């Protein structure tokens, strides 16, 4: 397995962790009546700001993970794994790990800057593959 695919696997596990970080407080705050329902209507209670942020951080990682997955697969399938692409992959993962508490705590503008680091690392992987 290439280093990029190893990091991709770790990023997927991070998504599992993020799901748990969000699901536990969301279930406690909304109650099982709502969380086990079909959710055809809005909940009668709102989540706390921090729990809602955990949900948005999780959703954001789903979106970023799609682009990162494509980059890792392109690098692995084309046999273009290098020190640069490996560093980019690790940079993405570290940024995504740092993004969770930054979003949870509402750290502005740091949350956005951390996101940008991960996004730029993914974009650099694409550029490296094309060059």
C-alpha positions, 0 to 999 in steps of 0.5 A, spaced: 500 500 500 502 506 498 503 511 503 497 516 500 493 510 501 495 508 508 493 516 510 487 515 506 485 509 510 487 513 517 482 519 514 477 514 513 477 512 520 478 519 522 471 520 519 468 514 523 471 518 530 468 524 527 461 520 527 462 518 534 464 525 536 457 528 533 452 522 534 453 521 542 452 528 544 446 529 538 443 523 541 443 525 548 441 532 546 435 531 541 433 524 544 432 517 542 425 519 540 427 524 534 434 520 532 430 513 531 425 516 527 424 518 520 426 525 521 420 527 517 420 534 521 425 538 524 426 536 531 422 539 537 429 541 541 435 544 538 442 542 539 447 546 542 452 550 538 458 546 539 454 539 537 452 542 531 459 544 529 461 537 530 456 535 525 458 541 520 465 539 521 463 532 520 459 534 513 465 538 511 470 532 512 465 528 508 466 533 502 474 534 503 474 526 503 471 525 496 477 530 493 482 527 497 480 520 495 481 521 488 487 524 489 490 518 493 487 513 488 490 517 482 497 517 485 497 510 487 494 507 480 499 512 476 505 509 480 506 517 482 507 516 489 513 521 491 516 524 498 511 530 496 505 527 495 506 523 501 507 529 505 501 532 502 497 526 504 500 527 511 499 534 511 491 533 509 490 528 515 493 533 520 489 539 518 483 535 518 485 532 525 486 540 527 480 542 524 475 538 529 477 542 535 478 549 531 471 548 529 468 545 535 471 551 539 469 556 534 476 559 533 476 564 527 480 565 522 484 559 524 478 554 522 478 557 515 486 557 515 486 550 517 481 548 512 485 551 507 492 547 508 488 541 507 485 543 501 491 546 498 495 539 500 490 535 496 490 540 490 498 540 490 497 532 490 493 533 483 498 538 480 504 533 482 500 528 478 499 532 472 506 534 472 
